[in-house]
Amino acid sequence: MLSLNNQPPWQAKTEFMEFQAKLGGNLKAYTYEVMRVQPGHRVLDVGCGPGIDTCGLAQRVGPTGQVVGVDRDEQTLADADQRAQEKGVAGWVEHRLADAEALPFADNTFDGCRAERVFMHQPHPEKVLAEMVRVLKPGGWVVVLEGDGETISFDLDDLRIHHILKRAWIEKHSNSYAGRKLYRQFKQRGLLDVTVEQIPFGITDLAVARRLANLDDLGKRALAAGWFTEEELRGVRTRMEEADAEGVFFCQVIQNLVSGNKAEV
Ligand SMILES: C[S@@+](CC[C@H](N)C(=O)[O-])C[C@H]1O[C@@H](n2cnc3c(N)ncnc32)[C@H](O)[C@@H]1O
């Protein structure tokens, strides 16, 4: 597991996304395989962030293909354009400002479509999935990777505190349960050959968990909600710091990787 003893390298969203991508190892590349991306394909990444995946996909489709990434955050799109320039793939990668609930593309445009860690932020994830399926060509694959808030867990002997932190995490996001609903939603949308795989993600470094699970914010939220006292908050911080110093800190979350094929007409 990756260990960070110094100041974390995430001063901004882009650095943070790059760090997360590194932690995931080969997971991103695996999602492209599940998408069956081929040279010459035209593919879409929804909620593309700083373009880590659009650039990864660009290498797969090559200059005879096309990659489009959409995001609602203009700054992250500027970073994505810069990354595509640096990687030498800008000629066949485009990043556009758009809302995932209203994709600015005609029906049946893309050979493959993906979204990673986007659905938990959606008030209406089913609308996003409907849009992804609409713009996908018949025979194309849609792939979504998303965690499930219920599966976040901390190795704390005091289970009450563990459940409080988990509740704070769940309530912080628009749709913490999006990951578990995908299998059903893919089938209800009429996708074929739907598969779901569980991808575990463990963290053994408190500095990493602090940032990835937003631990400090969870503590503040729980305190503000009156779910625990300041003394209890100090106590849980101390226990986590002690565990980290002993090299035994642990927390985990499970992500679901769901894929489905749009029926040929
Ligand atoms: C956690 S980041 C993941 C970025 C990227 N998929 C990755 O794995 O590196 C989620 C991204 O989705 C974007 N996003 C969230 N909701 C969106 C929406 N409704 N429409 C477009 N982009 C959205 C955010 O701006 C953010 O860049």
PDBQT file of the ligand as one rigid body, heavy atoms in Angstrom, charges set to zero:
ROOT
HETATM    1  C1  LIG A 301     -14.648  12.358  -8.047  1.00  0.00    +0.000 C 
HETATM    2  S1  LIG A 301     -14.443  13.220  -9.555  1.00  0.00    +0.000 S 
HETATM    3  C2  LIG A 301     -13.954  11.882 -10.638  1.00  0.00    +0.000 C 
HETATM    4  C3  LIG A 301     -13.252  12.365 -11.873  1.00  0.00    +0.000 C 
HETATM    5  C4  LIG A 301     -12.864  11.269 -12.873  1.00  0.00    +0.000 C 
HETATM    6  N1  LIG A 301     -14.024  10.490 -13.271  1.00  0.00    +0.000 N 
HETATM    7  C5  LIG A 301     -11.803  10.358 -12.322  1.00  0.00    +0.000 C 
HETATM    8  O1  LIG A 301     -12.107   9.215 -11.967  1.00  0.00    +0.000 OA
HETATM    9  O2  LIG A 301     -10.634  10.805 -12.240  1.00  0.00    +0.000 OA
HETATM   10  C6  LIG A 301     -16.104  13.540 -10.091  1.00  0.00    +0.000 C 
HETATM   11  C7  LIG A 301     -16.184  14.503 -11.282  1.00  0.00    +0.000 C 
HETATM   12  O3  LIG A 301     -17.517  14.503 -11.776  1.00  0.00    +0.000 OA
HETATM   13  C8  LIG A 301     -17.903  15.837 -12.072  1.00  0.00    +0.000 C 
HETATM   14  N2  LIG A 301     -19.366  15.873 -11.994  1.00  0.00    +0.000 N 
HETATM   15  C9  LIG A 301     -20.138  15.578 -10.914  1.00  0.00    +0.000 A 
HETATM   16  N3  LIG A 301     -21.443  15.702 -11.240  1.00  0.00    +0.000 NA
HETATM   17  C10 LIG A 301     -21.497  16.083 -12.540  1.00  0.00    +0.000 A 
HETATM   18  C11 LIG A 301     -22.569  16.379 -13.441  1.00  0.00    +0.000 A 
HETATM   19  N4  LIG A 301     -23.851  16.292 -13.066  1.00  0.00    +0.000 N 
HETATM   20  N5  LIG A 301     -22.256  16.728 -14.706  1.00  0.00    +0.000 NA
HETATM   21  C12 LIG A 301     -20.965  16.814 -15.099  1.00  0.00    +0.000 A 
HETATM   22  N6  LIG A 301     -19.925  16.557 -14.305  1.00  0.00    +0.000 NA
HETATM   23  C13 LIG A 301     -20.181  16.199 -13.033  1.00  0.00    +0.000 A 
HETATM   24  C14 LIG A 301     -17.184  16.670 -11.017  1.00  0.00    +0.000 C 
HETATM   25  O4  LIG A 301     -17.048  18.024 -11.429  1.00  0.00    +0.000 OA
HETATM   26  C15 LIG A 301     -15.849  15.942 -10.917  1.00  0.00    +0.000 C 
HETATM   27  O5  LIG A 301     -14.887  16.460 -11.816  1.00  0.00    +0.000 OA
ENDROOT
TORSDOF 0
